[in-house]
């Protein structure tokens, strides 16, 4: 029998990342891929300001890339074969999910691989349903992540809302602010 709960607002990743729910070894195993939790401004695509039609095309390509990654994640998770494709991630990627507050940032391709390994080790289920909105040089993503913890079977819906940044057609940054409104505020846009 599984327990179910829904979390709103800020949540504490330690609720699903403790010895009663999963192995702590994932924390120790991937520390070298994490270096602090500094918050830098999102990096934008390319340099300078591209022509409007080029920026629009690039933005559409960014949204398409994110949809492909979402589809691949769900298909691979169901088969138990989640992989990281370096061609989608900038070598200097900084990945800041909500659990960064307790575990630190994931940096570089090895950081993305560590995030995937941690997620697989911690959760039996990790399904995200997000909406994507092109903000020009960033993409806003918001929705929920439905998880079931290994061991305890605890299930919960975690709200998500964050910003993707791109460089050279690859993801260079993701930061989850926990809600669409908080992400829009971080982007300097009205709610």
N, C-alpha and C positions, 0 to 999 in steps of 0.2 A: 504494500500500500504506500503510495507516495503522498507526501505533504505538498501543498501548493500555496503560494503566496504571491502577491503582487507588490512590488516596491515602487514608490513614487519619489520624486525629488532625489536628493542625494542618498546613495546607498553605500554600505560598507562592504567592500569586497571580501573582508575577512569572514563575513557570514557564510560564504561558500568556500573560503580558502582557509580552512583550519583542519587540524588533525582528525576531528570527528567526521569531516566530510570528504577529505581527500588527502593525498600524500603531500607532505611539506617538501619533499625532495625537489619538486619543480621549482620552488623558490630558490633553493640553493644551486640547482643545476644550471640556471640561466642568469645568475647575477652578473657574469662578465659581459652579457649582451645589453645590460642596462647601466646607464651612467646618469644618475641624478634625475631630477624632475623639472629642470628649467623650462620656462615657458618663453619661447621666442615667437615673434610675429609670424603668421603664416607666410610661406614663400609662394610667390606667384609664378605662373608659367613664364618661362623665358625671361628676357630682359627687354627693357624699353617698352613702348606700347605698340603692339601690333595693330594693323588695320582692323576695323570693326568686324569685317566679315571673316578675317582670319581668326580673331579672338573667339567669335561665335562658333566657328567650325571646331576650334580646339576645345572649347567648352563642351560642345556636343560629343566630341571624342572622349573627353574625360568622363562624362556621364555614361557613355557606352562602355568604357573600360570598367567602371564601378559595377554596372549591371552584369557584365560578363564575370567579374570576380564573385559577385553574389551568387550567380547561377552555378559557377564552378564549385564554390564552397559547399553549397547544399548538396550537389550531386556527389562530390567527393566525400563529404561527411557521411552520407548514407552508405557509401561503400567502405568507409573506414580508411580512406586513402587521401587525406588532405595534404596538399603540397603547396609549396611557395614557388611561384614563377618569377624569377629575378627580372624578367623583361618588363614586368608591371611595376616594379618598385625601384625608385631611385636609390643608388648606393648609399646616399646620406639620409635616407628616410628616418623620420622621427615619428614613432607610433605611440600615442598617448590615450589608451583606453581609460575608463573610469578606475580600473584597478591600479593605475599608475600611482595613485595616492599612497598605496601601501606597498607597492612592489618596485616602483621606479619605471622610468621610460624604457621603451624598446627602441634600440637604434640600429640602423643598418639592416642589411639583408639577414644577418645572423639574428638580429633582434626580432624581425618578423618571424623567422623560423622558431625562435624561442617562444614567442606569443602563441603560435600554432601548437607547439609541443605542450605548453602550459595548459592551453584550452582543452586539448585532447585528454590530457591527464586528469584534469579537474572535472570535466563535464561529460556525461553520457549524451546529452543533447545540447546543442548550441545553434538555435535557429533565429536568424534576424530577419525582420520584415521592416524595411525602411522605404521611405519616400526620398527621392533625390530632387534637388532644385539647383539649377545652374545659377550661380551668383556672379558670373563673369570669370574672375580669376580663381574662384574657389567653388567647391560644390558642397552644398548643405545636405546632410543626411539626417533623418530623424525617424523614429518609430520605436520598436521594442525588440529586445533580444529575449527569447524564451530559452531558459536553461534548465537542465536537470543535473544535479550534482552526483558524481560517482559516489558510491558507498551509501549515502543517506537517502538518495532518491528525492531530495528536496527539490521542488520545482518552483520557479518564479519567473515573472516577466519583469525585465529590467528596462526602464525607459532609456533611450539613447537620443542624442542630438549633438551632432558635431560637424566639423569642417574638414574637408580634404583640401590639401594644397598640392600643386603639380609643378614639376620642372622637367623639361625635355620630354613631355608626353608620359611621364611616370609619376606615381604617387610619391611625394616627398614628405608629406606630413598628414597625419590624422590626429585630431584631438576631439575627444568626446566630452561635452560639457553637461551631459545628462538630460537636456531638453532642447527642443527647437528654439524656444525663446532665448535661452542662455547662449546658444550657438549664434543666433542672429545678433544678440548684444555684443558677443565677442568679435563678430564681423563688422561691428559698427553700423548695423542696419536696424531699421525699425521693426518691431515685432508684428 
